[in-house]
């Protein structure tokens, strides 16, 4: 048996290739939308990808099973568990097999046993793997998807918060408690291969180690410390981070099927600044992907700044309107990588792009904003009655905040602009100054001009105000 690990740091998302050297075949577990890395890896190992296994209908990225099915004919093995509302749709024309608890799937000498493990979602399944080539009946490992992570378990509140399915969080918590009892009965030596690592919003305390064992998780994972349901459910549901706005979109996309990559138009290059400016005036959404330090010094009016770094995917999903065409101001050499990143969360309407350096040189009147220290912020509050807007997560706000500050989490800001005062100077603040820089660009693009970014965020404010 061959096992290869693939990890998308932008999404903290793990996928896997399992290969049988005897049959020269491979499965991909929870593939991402960009399937080229799997094809390259399989080719290098002399394997043919014959199938993909999905643990559930994902909410945080676009799954690549349909791409593999269409492009190379790989059979999709999809959950047929859960209620009728969350069944896969539009799969009739693609090679597929629906599976339930107790079903077995063979890949050469390798056995995959399906275990229904609801909790994170009603249809969630895990795959217990036994390597027949090793001439043993003992399972080697389990692909848990978003069921059990290293140090955590999958959150059950996403359907309620992202898909507005009322009451599903409590039911999911109860289902999770039952699923964990199944997990406890597995041998301690069984390896655990989860679908996410640290940084994923699919849980609140995921570990950064890529794998674990059943025995280790039973010893250290908080979810196994509870002897009764009520205390377990309380800890499971409390303190979960706000799910990104795009999670609801992803759940629908993966349920009904995303666009196929080969059918999508490539973005067109713009070289005429007048065309860009005209579209900005008409309300086009334009994202500048430079670092905040460059954007703050000079940028085109009406543009928003989401730096292309590890946090880009998350904030793009929160802020970009999926239904409207998108313009990018960026380094053309990074365009392909940025487009793949956007496509990974279903942002498919990237229509135009422009070299950001060229656009800046061609623009006569540029905009900027000021970075200020906590001391300067305090003076501005005292002398000009400036309003502090705190854009951190709710849990951060509750742990401490600046007196008199207004709390609007960054991801909610596009929908709450009417709550931001227009007759006062604004000081944007987060934990360090990174998210508040994005927030300032969003406010400036929507006509708020007297804005300031507090360097160091709340952490520096506490230190400097002592």
Secondary structure, DSSP 8 states (H G I E B T S, - for coil): -EEEEEEETTTTEEEEEEEETTTTEEEEES-BS--HHHHHHHHHHT-EEEEEE-SS--SSS-B-HHHHHHHH--EEEEE--S-GGG---S-TTS-EEEE-TT-EEEETTEEEEEEE--SSSTT-EEEEEEEGGGT--S--EEEEETSEETTEE--S-HHHHHS--TTHHHHHHHHHHHHHHHHHTS-TT-EEEESB-TT-TTSSS--SSS-EEHHHHHHH-GGGS-SSHHHHHHHHHTT-----THHHHHHHHHHH----GGGS---EE---HHHHHHHHHTT-EEEE-S-HHHHHH-B-TT-EE--SSTTHHHHHHHHS-TTS-EEEEE-GGGHHHHHHHHHTTT---EEEEEEHHHHHHH-SS-B--EEE-HHHHHHHHHHH--EEEE-S-HHHHHT---TT-EE--GGGGGG-GGGS-SSS-EEEE-SSSHHHHHHHHHHHHTT--SEEEETTHHHHHHHHT-
